[in-house]
Amino acid sequence: MDVSLRPIEGPWTAGYVLDRTLLASAYLGEDPAGQPRFATTRTEVGEALFQLKHRGDLSKAEPLARALRSRVLPRLGPIGFIVPMPPSRARPWQPVARVARALGQQLRVPVFERLLLRTPQVIAVRASSTREETLGRLVATFSLHDEIRNPGRWNALLIDDHIRTGVTLEAASRVLRQYRKIDQLYVAVLTS
């Protein structure tokens, strides 16, 4: 899978985004129902993620995991376990969790889908006046649940599907940094 890897800075040891989502998008007008139509050209990663999330093509999880393994993982330290970003909305299955499970199988490391949980946002978190205020409100939406029974500390990989401003990823990372069983925290994001 072709990628355009770029590093991202934050409260983690190292982080990378595989690629942008879009190459181009042109407005075509409205369909008969009044909905806007676009001619969209996505990157290979962006198209795979679109097919996984919005078209239910579960076969896309495996190649996305392989891209993370071949392009991002060589730049990180050894990974002890994987944490998928908790979903922002309910779906019958979660795309990020599918990619995390596929990567966990490839690496033969555990995936903890309930270690980091997110409560529904009752308040308009992103309507805050400052980044710090938004960050504080987002941190409050995450909670840790000790799923790891073995003693010790491991390097963890937090996986997310998309990053815009990075504030949600930063909030989740701040919460994960509090977990006593994490040594180094790495992040990998599919698209930006």
N, C-alpha and C positions, 0 to 999 in steps of 0.2 A: 504494500500500500504506500503510495507516495504521500509524504508529509512535508510540512515546512515547520519544523520544530523550533520553538522559541522558549527561552527560560522565563519564568515569572517569579517575582520577588514577593516575599511575605513572611509571616511568622512560622516558617517551616525551614528545614535544612536545605532543601533544594526542590524546585518545582518546574514542570514543563507543560506546555500546551502542544498537542500534536500538530494542529493546523487551524486555519480560519474555517468558518462554516461556509461562507459564500465567496465566489469569485466575481459574480455579477448578478444583478437583479433589476429588471426593467418592468415598470408598470404598464399593463396592457389594457387597462380599463376595467369595467365591471362586467360580471357575468349576468345572465338574465335575472338572478335573484338579488342583484345589487351588491354582490360581494366582489372585492377587488381581486384582480387576476394579475399574476406576475410571471414573467419568463425568468426563471432562476437557474443559474449555473453554480453548482456547489463544488467544493473540493472533494476529493475521493473520500476523505474522512467525514466531511460534512454530509455527503450523500449517504454513506453507510449509517451514520447516526440518524439522519432523517428517516431512512427506511426502517431502522430499528424502532425509533420512538413513535413515529407517526403512521407507519404502514404495517407495523407488527411483524416485520421480517426478523425473527429471532436468530436467523443464521448470520446476521451481521455482527453479533456479539463476539464471535470467535475471531474474525479478522481484525476487529478493533482491539481486542486483547493482544493479538499477535503484534500489532503495530506498537502498542505500549511496551510489550516485552522487548521487541527488537530495537526500538528507537529511544525509549525513555529509560528503561531499567539499566542499561549499561552505564548510564550517567549517575546512577544512584548507588548507595551502599546496599548491602544485602537486606532483603525484605523478610521480616518475620511474620507479618500478617497484613491483610488488606482490609480497609474500611471503605465501603461505598458511601458517597454523600447521601444522607437521608433525602427522600423525595420531598419536593415542595407541593406535590399534589398526588392524590390517590389514583393508581392505575391497577388493572388486574395483575400486572407484573411490572417490575421496575427496570428500565433500561440500564441504569448504572449498575444495579445489582447483578444483572445478567453479564455485563462486561467484567465486573469484579470476580464473579464466580468462574468465568472462563479463564481469566488470568490466574486466579488461585489454583485452578487445575493444572495449568501450564507450568506454574512455578512450584507446585506441590506445597503451597502454604495455605493456612486457614483464612477464610473470609468471615469477618464478624459483621453481619448486617444489622445487628441490634445493639452494638456497642455505642454508637452515636445515634441518638434519636432526635427528632424534631417535632415540636408541638405545632399545632395549627396556629397560624398568625392571626390573632384577633384584632391587632392594631395594624395600621398602615405603616409597616416598618420602613419602607423606602421613602415615605413622605417626610422623614425627619429632616431637620434643617442642616445638620452637619454630618460628615462622614462618621465621626466618632459617636455621635448620637445614634445613627443608624447601626453602627457596629455594636454598640451596647445593647440595643434592642434585639438585634439578631442573635447575639451571644445568649441572651435570655431564652431564645426559642429552642436551643440545643440542650440535651442532657446526656450524661454518660451512664452506661449500665455495664457493670463489671461482668463481662462474659468470660474472661480468661481466668481459668482456675490454677494454671501453673505459676509457680513463683518465677520471677525474673523480669527482665526488660528486653524489648525487641524493637527493631526499626519497623515503623508502620508506613504504609502507603495509603493515602486518602485519594480516592478516585472520584472525579466529577465529570459530567458530560459537557458542560458549557460554562464559560466565564465571561462576564461583561465587565463589571467594575472590580470584581475580586472581593467585595466586602462579605459576601456569604461564605466564600472559601476561607477568608481570614477569620471570620467568626467561628466556623467549625474547627479550624486549626487551633485557635486559642483554647477552645474547650478541650480538644484532644490533648493538647500540651499539658493539661492538668492531670491526665491519666498516668498513674505511677508506673504502669507497665510499658509505657512508650519511651524508647530511648531517642532515636532520631525520627523526625516526622518528615516524610516526603509527600509531594502532591503530584498528581498526573491528571491533566484535563484533556478531554478529547478535542474540543473546539473552542474558538473565541469569536 
